[in-house]
Amino acid sequence: MTVKRDIVADNLKAILIILVVLGHVMGFMRVSKLTYLINCIYSFHMPAFVFINGYLLSSLKSSNVKLS
C-alpha cells in the first residue's frame, strides 16, 4: 500500500523547522534588536505545526486507512 505525500504540507513543515532553528540561534546571540523577530517566530510556529498535523490526520482518517 502506498501512501501519497502532501508536498505542500511537507514543505511547510520544513520551513517551520528551519524557523525554529533560526529562532534558537538568534536566541543564543542575545542581540536585543532580534527580540521582536524571535518572539514573532515563537508566536506562530507551534500553532502552525499543530494545524498542519491536524490537517494531515484528518485527511488520513477520511481515507480507508485503519489507524491503530
mmCIF file of the N, C-alpha and C atoms, coordinates in Angstrom:
data_MODEL
# 
_entry.id   MODEL 
# 
loop_
_atom_site.group_PDB 
_atom_site.id 
_atom_site.type_symbol 
_atom_site.label_atom_id 
_atom_site.label_alt_id 
_atom_site.label_comp_id 
_atom_site.label_asym_id 
_atom_site.label_entity_id 
_atom_site.label_seq_id 
_atom_site.pdbx_PDB_ins_code 
_atom_site.Cartn_x 
_atom_site.Cartn_y 
_atom_site.Cartn_z 
_atom_site.occupancy 
_atom_site.B_iso_or_equiv 
_atom_site.pdbx_formal_charge 
_atom_site.auth_seq_id 
_atom_site.auth_comp_id 
_atom_site.auth_asym_id 
_atom_site.auth_atom_id 
_atom_site.pdbx_PDB_model_num 
ATOM 1   N N  . MET A 1 1  ? 0.845   -1.176 0.000  1.00 0.00 ? 1  MET A N  1 
ATOM 2   C CA . MET A 1 1  ? 0.000   0.000  0.000  1.00 0.00 ? 1  MET A CA 1 
ATOM 3   C C  . MET A 1 1  ? 0.891   1.240  0.000  1.00 0.00 ? 1  MET A C  1 
ATOM 4   N N  . THR A 1 2  ? 0.676   2.107  -0.921 1.00 0.00 ? 2  THR A N  1 
ATOM 5   C CA . THR A 1 2  ? 1.460   3.328  -0.998 1.00 0.00 ? 2  THR A CA 1 
ATOM 6   C C  . THR A 1 2  ? 0.671   4.478  -0.384 1.00 0.00 ? 2  THR A C  1 
ATOM 7   N N  . VAL A 1 3  ? 1.379   5.326  0.294  1.00 0.00 ? 3  VAL A N  1 
ATOM 8   C CA . VAL A 1 3  ? 0.772   6.493  0.925  1.00 0.00 ? 3  VAL A CA 1 
ATOM 9   C C  . VAL A 1 3  ? 1.191   7.718  0.126  1.00 0.00 ? 3  VAL A C  1 
ATOM 10  N N  . LYS A 1 4  ? 0.196   8.503  -0.299 1.00 0.00 ? 4  LYS A N  1 
ATOM 11  C CA . LYS A 1 4  ? 0.504   9.721  -1.038 1.00 0.00 ? 4  LYS A CA 1 
ATOM 12  C C  . LYS A 1 4  ? 0.931   10.799 -0.051 1.00 0.00 ? 4  LYS A C  1 
ATOM 13  N N  . ARG A 1 5  ? 2.016   11.457 -0.348 1.00 0.00 ? 5  ARG A N  1 
ATOM 14  C CA . ARG A 1 5  ? 2.523   12.539 0.495  1.00 0.00 ? 5  ARG A CA 1 
ATOM 15  C C  . ARG A 1 5  ? 1.909   13.851 0.052  1.00 0.00 ? 5  ARG A C  1 
ATOM 16  N N  . ASP A 1 6  ? 1.645   14.714 1.015  1.00 0.00 ? 6  ASP A N  1 
ATOM 17  C CA . ASP A 1 6  ? 1.169   16.058 0.704  1.00 0.00 ? 6  ASP A CA 1 
ATOM 18  C C  . ASP A 1 6  ? 2.406   16.955 0.632  1.00 0.00 ? 6  ASP A C  1 
ATOM 19  N N  . ILE A 1 7  ? 2.814   17.303 -0.555 1.00 0.00 ? 7  ILE A N  1 
ATOM 20  C CA . ILE A 1 7  ? 4.058   18.031 -0.778 1.00 0.00 ? 7  ILE A CA 1 
ATOM 21  C C  . ILE A 1 7  ? 4.009   19.416 -0.133 1.00 0.00 ? 7  ILE A C  1 
ATOM 22  N N  . VAL A 1 8  ? 2.863   20.074 -0.204 1.00 0.00 ? 8  VAL A N  1 
ATOM 23  C CA . VAL A 1 8  ? 2.745   21.410 0.387  1.00 0.00 ? 8  VAL A CA 1 
ATOM 24  C C  . VAL A 1 8  ? 2.918   21.334 1.896  1.00 0.00 ? 8  VAL A C  1 
ATOM 25  N N  . ALA A 1 9  ? 2.278   20.364 2.536  1.00 0.00 ? 9  ALA A N  1 
ATOM 26  C CA . ALA A 1 9  ? 2.408   20.220 3.986  1.00 0.00 ? 9  ALA A CA 1 
ATOM 27  C C  . ALA A 1 9  ? 3.844   19.873 4.372  1.00 0.00 ? 9  ALA A C  1 
ATOM 28  N N  . ASP A 1 10 ? 4.489   19.009 3.592  1.00 0.00 ? 10 ASP A N  1 
ATOM 29  C CA . ASP A 1 10 ? 5.885   18.661 3.875  1.00 0.00 ? 10 ASP A CA 1 
ATOM 30  C C  . ASP A 1 10 ? 6.789   19.884 3.770  1.00 0.00 ? 10 ASP A C  1 
ATOM 31  N N  . ASN A 1 11 ? 6.572   20.707 2.755  1.00 0.00 ? 11 ASN A N  1 
ATOM 32  C CA . ASN A 1 11 ? 7.393   21.908 2.592  1.00 0.00 ? 11 ASN A CA 1 
ATOM 33  C C  . ASN A 1 11 ? 7.134   22.919 3.703  1.00 0.00 ? 11 ASN A C  1 
ATOM 34  N N  . LEU A 1 12 ? 5.869   23.066 4.107  1.00 0.00 ? 12 LEU A N  1 
ATOM 35  C CA . LEU A 1 12 ? 5.564   23.978 5.219  1.00 0.00 ? 12 LEU A CA 1 
ATOM 36  C C  . LEU A 1 12 ? 6.217   23.511 6.512  1.00 0.00 ? 12 LEU A C  1 
ATOM 37  N N  . LYS A 1 13 ? 6.182   22.206 6.773  1.00 0.00 ? 13 LYS A N  1 
ATOM 38  C CA . LYS A 1 13 ? 6.827   21.697 7.971  1.00 0.00 ? 13 LYS A CA 1 
ATOM 39  C C  . LYS A 1 13 ? 8.335   21.923 7.927  1.00 0.00 ? 13 LYS A C  1 
ATOM 40  N N  . ALA A 1 14 ? 8.943   21.778 6.759  1.00 0.00 ? 14 ALA A N  1 
ATOM 41  C CA . ALA A 1 14 ? 10.383  22.018 6.626  1.00 0.00 ? 14 ALA A CA 1 
ATOM 42  C C  . ALA A 1 14 ? 10.713  23.482 6.900  1.00 0.00 ? 14 ALA A C  1 
ATOM 43  N N  . ILE A 1 15 ? 9.896   24.385 6.371  1.00 0.00 ? 15 ILE A N  1 
ATOM 44  C CA . ILE A 1 15 ? 10.113  25.820 6.623  1.00 0.00 ? 15 ILE A CA 1 
ATOM 45  C C  . ILE A 1 15 ? 9.964   26.132 8.100  1.00 0.00 ? 15 ILE A C  1 
ATOM 46  N N  . LEU A 1 16 ? 8.966   25.548 8.754  1.00 0.00 ? 16 LEU A N  1 
ATOM 47  C CA . LEU A 1 16 ? 8.779   25.785 10.186 1.00 0.00 ? 16 LEU A CA 1 
ATOM 48  C C  . LEU A 1 16 ? 9.944   25.244 11.004 1.00 0.00 ? 16 LEU A C  1 
ATOM 49  N N  . ILE A 1 17 ? 10.488  24.108 10.627 1.00 0.00 ? 17 ILE A N  1 
ATOM 50  C CA . ILE A 1 17 ? 11.646  23.559 11.335 1.00 0.00 ? 17 ILE A CA 1 
ATOM 51  C C  . ILE A 1 17 ? 12.845  24.479 11.178 1.00 0.00 ? 17 ILE A C  1 
ATOM 52  N N  . ILE A 1 18 ? 13.050  25.006 9.988  1.00 0.00 ? 18 ILE A N  1 
ATOM 53  C CA . ILE A 1 18 ? 14.152  25.956 9.763  1.00 0.00 ? 18 ILE A CA 1 
ATOM 54  C C  . ILE A 1 18 ? 13.955  27.204 10.610 1.00 0.00 ? 18 ILE A C  1 
ATOM 55  N N  . LEU A 1 19 ? 12.712  27.690 10.717 1.00 0.00 ? 19 LEU A N  1 
ATOM 56  C CA . LEU A 1 19 ? 12.447  28.869 11.550 1.00 0.00 ? 19 LEU A CA 1 
ATOM 57  C C  . LEU A 1 19 ? 12.719  28.591 13.024 1.00 0.00 ? 19 LEU A C  1 
ATOM 58  N N  . VAL A 1 20 ? 12.431  27.385 13.492 1.00 0.00 ? 20 VAL A N  1 
ATOM 59  C CA . VAL A 1 20 ? 12.732  27.033 14.881 1.00 0.00 ? 20 VAL A CA 1 
ATOM 60  C C  . VAL A 1 20 ? 14.233  27.070 15.120 1.00 0.00 ? 20 VAL A C  1 
ATOM 61  N N  . VAL A 1 21 ? 14.993  26.507 14.195 1.00 0.00 ? 21 VAL A N  1 
ATOM 62  C CA . VAL A 1 21 ? 16.459  26.512 14.332 1.00 0.00 ? 21 VAL A CA 1 
ATOM 63  C C  . VAL A 1 21 ? 16.984  27.948 14.317 1.00 0.00 ? 21 VAL A C  1 
ATOM 64  N N  . LEU A 1 22 ? 16.474  28.772 13.389 1.00 0.00 ? 22 LEU A N  1 
ATOM 65  C CA . LEU A 1 22 ? 16.907  30.178 13.342 1.00 0.00 ? 22 LEU A CA 1 
ATOM 66  C C  . LEU A 1 22 ? 16.538  30.916 14.623 1.00 0.00 ? 22 LEU A C  1 
ATOM 67  N N  . GLY A 1 23 ? 15.358  30.641 15.159 1.00 0.00 ? 23 GLY A N  1 
ATOM 68  C CA . GLY A 1 23 ? 14.958  31.277 16.421 1.00 0.00 ? 23 GLY A CA 1 
ATOM 69  C C  . GLY A 1 23 ? 15.878  30.899 17.561 1.00 0.00 ? 23 GLY A C  1 
ATOM 70  N N  . HIS A 1 24 ? 16.287  29.626 17.613 1.00 0.00 ? 24 HIS A N  1 
ATOM 71  C CA . HIS A 1 24 ? 17.215  29.201 18.660 1.00 0.00 ? 24 HIS A CA 1 
ATOM 72  C C  . HIS A 1 24 ? 18.580  29.844 18.492 1.00 0.00 ? 24 HIS A C  1 
ATOM 73  N N  . VAL A 1 25 ? 19.059  29.918 17.259 1.00 0.00 ? 25 VAL A N  1 
ATOM 74  C CA . VAL A 1 25 ? 20.368  30.533 17.006 1.00 0.00 ? 25 VAL A CA 1 
ATOM 75  C C  . VAL A 1 25 ? 20.337  32.013 17.383 1.00 0.00 ? 25 VAL A C  1 
ATOM 76  N N  . MET A 1 26 ? 19.261  32.705 16.993 1.00 0.00 ? 26 MET A N  1 
ATOM 77  C CA . MET A 1 26 ? 19.155  34.126 17.337 1.00 0.00 ? 26 MET A CA 1 
ATOM 78  C C  . MET A 1 26 ? 19.012  34.316 18.844 1.00 0.00 ? 26 MET A C  1 
ATOM 79  N N  . GLY A 1 27 ? 18.387  33.360 19.518 1.00 0.00 ? 27 GLY A N  1 
ATOM 80  C CA . GLY A 1 27 ? 18.270  33.443 20.973 1.00 0.00 ? 27 GLY A CA 1 
ATOM 81  C C  . GLY A 1 27 ? 19.615  33.336 21.665 1.00 0.00 ? 27 GLY A C  1 
ATOM 82  N N  . PHE A 1 28 ? 20.509  32.529 21.124 1.00 0.00 ? 28 PHE A N  1 
ATOM 83  C CA . PHE A 1 28 ? 21.843  32.387 21.706 1.00 0.00 ? 28 PHE A CA 1 
ATOM 84  C C  . PHE A 1 28 ? 22.714  33.612 21.450 1.00 0.00 ? 28 PHE A C  1 
ATOM 85  N N  . MET A 1 29 ? 22.393  34.363 20.392 1.00 0.00 ? 29 MET A N  1 
ATOM 86  C CA . MET A 1 29 ? 23.201  35.536 20.063 1.00 0.00 ? 29 MET A CA 1 
ATOM 87  C C  . MET A 1 29 ? 22.962  36.684 21.042 1.00 0.00 ? 29 MET A C  1 
ATOM 88  N N  . ARG A 1 30 ? 21.808  36.709 21.674 1.00 0.00 ? 30 ARG A N  1 
ATOM 89  C CA . ARG A 1 30 ? 21.458  37.708 22.691 1.00 0.00 ? 30 ARG A CA 1 
ATOM 90  C C  . ARG A 1 30 ? 21.581  39.150 22.182 1.00 0.00 ? 30 ARG A C  1 
ATOM 91  N N  . VAL A 1 31 ? 21.068  39.394 20.988 1.00 0.00 ? 31 VAL A N  1 
ATOM 92  C CA . VAL A 1 31 ? 21.033  40.736 20.425 1.00 0.00 ? 31 VAL A CA 1 
ATOM 93  C C  . VAL A 1 31 ? 19.638  41.290 20.675 1.00 0.00 ? 31 VAL A C  1 
ATOM 94  N N  . SER A 1 32 ? 19.551  42.438 21.326 1.00 0.00 ? 32 SER A N  1 
ATOM 95  C CA . SER A 1 32 ? 18.248  42.972 21.707 1.00 0.00 ? 32 SER A CA 1 
ATOM 96  C C  . SER A 1 32 ? 17.400  43.364 20.498 1.00 0.00 ? 32 SER A C  1 
ATOM 97  N N  . LYS A 1 33 ? 18.028  43.670 19.375 1.00 0.00 ? 33 LYS A N  1 
ATOM 98  C CA . LYS A 1 33 ? 17.270  44.034 18.177 1.00 0.00 ? 33 LYS A CA 1 
ATOM 99  C C  . LYS A 1 33 ? 16.542  42.835 17.577 1.00 0.00 ? 33 LYS A C  1 
ATOM 100 N N  . LEU A 1 34 ? 16.984  41.631 17.889 1.00 0.00 ? 34 LEU A N  1 
ATOM 101 C CA . LEU A 1 34 ? 16.369  40.434 17.351 1.00 0.00 ? 34 LEU A CA 1 
ATOM 102 C C  . LEU A 1 34 ? 15.227  39.904 18.218 1.00 0.00 ? 34 LEU A C  1 
ATOM 103 N N  . THR A 1 35 ? 14.981  40.516 19.362 1.00 0.00 ? 35 THR A N  1 
ATOM 104 C CA . THR A 1 35 ? 13.969  40.026 20.292 1.00 0.00 ? 35 THR A CA 1 
ATOM 105 C C  . THR A 1 35 ? 12.587  40.001 19.644 1.00 0.00 ? 35 THR A C  1 
ATOM 106 N N  . TYR A 1 36 ? 12.237  41.036 18.905 1.00 0.00 ? 36 TYR A N  1 
ATOM 107 C CA . TYR A 1 36 ? 10.935  41.084 18.251 1.00 0.00 ? 36 TYR A CA 1 
ATOM 108 C C  . TYR A 1 36 ? 10.795  39.956 17.230 1.00 0.00 ? 36 TYR A C  1 
ATOM 109 N N  . LEU A 1 37 ? 11.831  39.706 16.446 1.00 0.00 ? 37 LEU A N  1 
ATOM 110 C CA . LEU A 1 37 ? 11.794  38.651 15.447 1.00 0.00 ? 37 LEU A CA 1 
ATOM 111 C C  . LEU A 1 37 ? 11.700  37.273 16.106 1.00 0.00 ? 37 LEU A C  1 
ATOM 112 N N  . ILE A 1 38 ? 12.434  37.069 17.173 1.00 0.00 ? 38 ILE A N  1 
ATOM 113 C CA . ILE A 1 38 ? 12.381  35.803 17.901 1.00 0.00 ? 38 ILE A CA 1 
ATOM 114 C C  . ILE A 1 38 ? 10.980  35.571 18.445 1.00 0.00 ? 38 ILE A C  1 
ATOM 115 N N  . ASN A 1 39 ? 10.389  36.592 19.062 1.00 0.00 ? 39 ASN A N  1 
ATOM 116 C CA . ASN A 1 39 ? 9.037   36.459 19.607 1.00 0.00 ? 39 ASN A CA 1 
ATOM 117 C C  . ASN A 1 39 ? 8.017   36.205 18.505 1.00 0.00 ? 39 ASN A C  1 
ATOM 118 N N  . CYS A 1 40 ? 8.227   36.813 17.359 1.00 0.00 ? 40 CYS A N  1 
ATOM 119 C CA . CYS A 1 40 ? 7.330   36.602 16.221 1.00 0.00 ? 40 CYS A CA 1 
ATOM 120 C C  . CYS A 1 40 ? 7.399   35.150 15.744 1.00 0.00 ? 40 CYS A C  1 
ATOM 121 N N  . ILE A 1 41 ? 8.595   34.610 15.628 1.00 0.00 ? 41 ILE A N  1 
ATOM 122 C CA . ILE A 1 41 ? 8.758   33.217 15.201 1.00 0.00 ? 41 ILE A CA 1 
ATOM 123 C C  . ILE A 1 41 ? 8.114   32.280 16.210 1.00 0.00 ? 41 ILE A C  1 
ATOM 124 N N  . TYR A 1 42 ? 8.377   32.500 17.495 1.00 0.00 ? 42 TYR A N  1 
ATOM 125 C CA . TYR A 1 42 ? 7.849   31.608 18.516 1.00 0.00 ? 42 TYR A CA 1 
ATOM 126 C C  . TYR A 1 42 ? 6.339   31.742 18.690 1.00 0.00 ? 42 TYR A C  1 
ATOM 127 N N  . SER A 1 43 ? 5.754   32.847 18.259 1.00 0.00 ? 43 SER A N  1 
ATOM 128 C CA . SER A 1 43 ? 4.311   33.018 18.441 1.00 0.00 ? 43 SER A CA 1 
ATOM 129 C C  . SER A 1 43 ? 3.485   32.214 17.447 1.00 0.00 ? 43 SER A C  1 
ATOM 130 N N  . PHE A 1 44 ? 4.050   31.832 16.307 1.00 0.00 ? 44 PHE A N  1 
ATOM 131 C CA . PHE A 1 44 ? 3.234   31.125 15.330 1.00 0.00 ? 44 PHE A CA 1 
ATOM 132 C C  . PHE A 1 44 ? 3.748   29.750 14.931 1.00 0.00 ? 44 PHE A C  1 
ATOM 133 N N  . HIS A 1 45 ? 4.972   29.374 15.262 1.00 0.00 ? 45 HIS A N  1 
ATOM 134 C CA . HIS A 1 45 ? 5.469   28.125 14.708 1.00 0.00 ? 45 HIS A CA 1 
ATOM 135 C C  . HIS A 1 45 ? 4.815   26.893 15.336 1.00 0.00 ? 45 HIS A C  1 
ATOM 136 N N  . MET A 1 46 ? 4.561   26.878 16.623 1.00 0.00 ? 46 MET A N  1 
ATOM 137 C CA . MET A 1 46 ? 3.913   25.708 17.222 1.00 0.00 ? 46 MET A CA 1 
ATOM 138 C C  . MET A 1 46 ? 2.442   25.590 16.824 1.00 0.00 ? 46 MET A C  1 
ATOM 139 N N  . PRO A 1 47 ? 1.654   26.682 16.842 1.00 0.00 ? 47 PRO A N  1 
ATOM 140 C CA . PRO A 1 47 ? 0.280   26.529 16.336 1.00 0.00 ? 47 PRO A CA 1 
ATOM 141 C C  . PRO A 1 47 ? 0.238   26.085 14.878 1.00 0.00 ? 47 PRO A C  1 
ATOM 142 N N  . ALA A 1 48 ? 1.203   26.515 14.082 1.00 0.00 ? 48 ALA A N  1 
ATOM 143 C CA . ALA A 1 48 ? 1.240   26.089 12.684 1.00 0.00 ? 48 ALA A CA 1 
ATOM 144 C C  . ALA A 1 48 ? 1.538   24.592 12.572 1.00 0.00 ? 48 ALA A C  1 
ATOM 145 N N  . PHE A 1 49 ? 2.449   24.070 13.408 1.00 0.00 ? 49 PHE A N  1 
ATOM 146 C CA . PHE A 1 49 ? 2.707   22.632 13.430 1.00 0.00 ? 49 PHE A CA 1 
ATOM 147 C C  . PHE A 1 49 ? 1.446   21.863 13.796 1.00 0.00 ? 49 PHE A C  1 
ATOM 148 N N  . VAL A 1 50 ? 0.734   22.329 14.812 1.00 0.00 ? 50 VAL A N  1 
ATOM 149 C CA . VAL A 1 50 ? -0.491  21.653 15.252 1.00 0.00 ? 50 VAL A CA 1 
ATOM 150 C C  . VAL A 1 50 ? -1.533  21.677 14.136 1.00 0.00 ? 50 VAL A C  1 
ATOM 151 N N  . PHE A 1 51 ? -1.699  22.814 13.481 1.00 0.00 ? 51 PHE A N  1 
ATOM 152 C CA . PHE A 1 51 ? -2.668  22.928 12.401 1.00 0.00 ? 51 PHE A CA 1 
ATOM 153 C C  . PHE A 1 51 ? -2.329  21.996 11.241 1.00 0.00 ? 51 PHE A C  1 
ATOM 154 N N  . ILE A 1 52 ? -1.068  21.970 10.818 1.00 0.00 ? 52 ILE A N  1 
ATOM 155 C CA . ILE A 1 52 ? -0.665  21.130 9.692  1.00 0.00 ? 52 ILE A CA 1 
ATOM 156 C C  . ILE A 1 52 ? -0.831  19.656 10.029 1.00 0.00 ? 52 ILE A C  1 
ATOM 157 N N  . ASN A 1 53 ? -0.408  19.253 11.226 1.00 0.00 ? 53 ASN A N  1 
ATOM 158 C CA . ASN A 1 53 ? -0.533  17.848 11.596 1.00 0.00 ? 53 ASN A CA 1 
ATOM 159 C C  . ASN A 1 53 ? -1.992  17.442 11.778 1.00 0.00 ? 53 ASN A C  1 
ATOM 160 N N  . GLY A 1 54 ? -2.829  18.342 12.270 1.00 0.00 ? 54 GLY A N  1 
ATOM 161 C CA . GLY A 1 54 ? -4.261  18.060 12.356 1.00 0.00 ? 54 GLY A CA 1 
ATOM 162 C C  . GLY A 1 54 ? -4.877  17.912 10.982 1.00 0.00 ? 54 GLY A C  1 
ATOM 163 N N  . TYR A 1 55 ? -4.461  18.740 10.048 1.00 0.00 ? 55 TYR A N  1 
ATOM 164 C CA . TYR A 1 55 ? -4.931  18.628 8.672  1.00 0.00 ? 55 TYR A CA 1 
ATOM 165 C C  . TYR A 1 55 ? -4.529  17.287 8.072  1.00 0.00 ? 55 TYR A C  1 
ATOM 166 N N  . LEU A 1 56 ? -3.288  16.884 8.292  1.00 0.00 ? 56 LEU A N  1 
ATOM 167 C CA . LEU A 1 56 ? -2.826  15.619 7.745  1.00 0.00 ? 56 LEU A CA 1 
ATOM 168 C C  . LEU A 1 56 ? -3.539  14.438 8.397  1.00 0.00 ? 56 LEU A C  1 
ATOM 169 N N  . LEU A 1 57 ? -3.815  14.523 9.689  1.00 0.00 ? 57 LEU A N  1 
ATOM 170 C CA . LEU A 1 57 ? -4.515  13.445 10.370 1.00 0.00 ? 57 LEU A CA 1 
ATOM 171 C C  . LEU A 1 57 ? -5.960  13.341 9.885  1.00 0.00 ? 57 LEU A C  1 
ATOM 172 N N  . SER A 1 58 ? -6.614  14.477 9.673  1.00 0.00 ? 58 SER A N  1 
ATOM 173 C CA . SER A 1 58 ? -7.995  14.423 9.199  1.00 0.00 ? 58 SER A CA 1 
ATOM 174 C C  . SER A 1 58 ? -8.067  13.862 7.789  1.00 0.00 ? 58 SER A C  1 
ATOM 175 N N  . SER A 1 59 ? -7.091  14.170 6.948  1.00 0.00 ? 59 SER A N  1 
ATOM 176 C CA . SER A 1 59 ? -7.098  13.597 5.601  1.00 0.00 ? 59 SER A CA 1 
ATOM 177 C C  . SER A 1 59 ? -6.774  12.110 5.647  1.00 0.00 ? 59 SER A C  1 
ATOM 178 N N  . LEU A 1 60 ? -6.003  11.687 6.635  1.00 0.00 ? 60 LEU A N  1 
ATOM 179 C CA . LEU A 1 60 ? -5.693  10.267 6.781  1.00 0.00 ? 60 LEU A CA 1 
ATOM 180 C C  . LEU A 1 60 ? -6.916  9.515  7.291  1.00 0.00 ? 60 LEU A C  1 
ATOM 181 N N  . LYS A 1 61 ? -7.663  10.116 8.225  1.00 0.00 ? 61 LYS A N  1 
ATOM 182 C CA . LYS A 1 61 ? -8.861  9.467  8.744  1.00 0.00 ? 61 LYS A CA 1 
ATOM 183 C C  . LYS A 1 61 ? -9.950  9.365  7.690  1.00 0.00 ? 61 LYS A C  1 
ATOM 184 N N  . SER A 1 62 ? -10.014 10.323 6.780  1.00 0.00 ? 62 SER A N  1 
ATOM 185 C CA . SER A 1 62 ? -11.066 10.298 5.765  1.00 0.00 ? 62 SER A CA 1 
ATOM 186 C C  . SER A 1 62 ? -10.801 9.235  4.698  1.00 0.00 ? 62 SER A C  1 
ATOM 187 N N  . SER A 1 63 ? -9.573  8.774  4.595  1.00 0.00 ? 63 SER A N  1 
ATOM 188 C CA . SER A 1 63 ? -9.280  7.710  3.637  1.00 0.00 ? 63 SER A CA 1 
ATOM 189 C C  . SER A 1 63 ? -9.609  6.362  4.299  1.00 0.00 ? 63 SER A C  1 
ATOM 190 N N  . ASN A 1 64 ? -9.391  5.305  3.583  1.00 0.00 ? 64 ASN A N  1 
ATOM 191 C CA . ASN A 1 64 ? -9.715  3.973  4.091  1.00 0.00 ? 64 ASN A CA 1 
ATOM 192 C C  . ASN A 1 64 ? -8.563  3.344  4.842  1.00 0.00 ? 64 ASN A C  1 
ATOM 193 N N  . VAL A 1 65 ? -7.739  4.136  5.496  1.00 0.00 ? 65 VAL A N  1 
ATOM 194 C CA . VAL A 1 65 ? -6.610  3.627  6.247  1.00 0.00 ? 65 VAL A CA 1 
ATOM 195 C C  . VAL A 1 65 ? -7.052  3.390  7.679  1.00 0.00 ? 65 VAL A C  1 
ATOM 196 N N  . LYS A 1 66 ? -6.755  2.225  8.212  1.00 0.00 ? 66 LYS A N  1 
ATOM 197 C CA . LYS A 1 66 ? -7.126  1.911  9.585  1.00 0.00 ? 66 LYS A CA 1 
ATOM 198 C C  . LYS A 1 66 ? -6.025  2.390  10.513 1.00 0.00 ? 66 LYS A C  1 
ATOM 199 N N  . LEU A 1 67 ? -6.399  3.296  11.439 1.00 0.00 ? 67 LEU A N  1 
ATOM 200 C CA . LEU A 1 67 ? -5.449  3.789  12.427 1.00 0.00 ? 67 LEU A CA 1 
ATOM 201 C C  . LEU A 1 67 ? -5.546  2.928  13.668 1.00 0.00 ? 67 LEU A C  1 
ATOM 202 N N  . SER A 1 68 ? -4.408  2.481  14.192 1.00 0.00 ? 68 SER A N  1 
ATOM 203 C CA . SER A 1 68 ? -4.458  1.650  15.385 1.00 0.00 ? 68 SER A CA 1 
ATOM 204 C C  . SER A 1 68 ? -4.301  2.434  16.640 1.00 0.00 ? 68 SER A C  1 
# 
